[in-house]
Amino acid sequence: MKNNLAAEQCRRFADDYKAKAREPGISPKRSRILTNIARSFSALASQLEILAIDEAARL
């Protein structure tokens, strides 16, 4: 199974959203939302890595 979204891409997205969450002048609510999105991308990256390990073990 080929993943269209790679774990490394998700980690880069997470880093980008973390940086946006720390930008000066944004509201606390927006910061929380951006931080939650970053966490979601990090979790997705972890799941994609686990899936890749599982797929490799099947070969």
Secondary structure, DSSP 8 states (H G I E B T S, - for coil): ---SS-HHHHHHHHHHHHHHHT-TT--HHHHHHHHHHHHHHHHHHHHHHHHHHHHHHH-
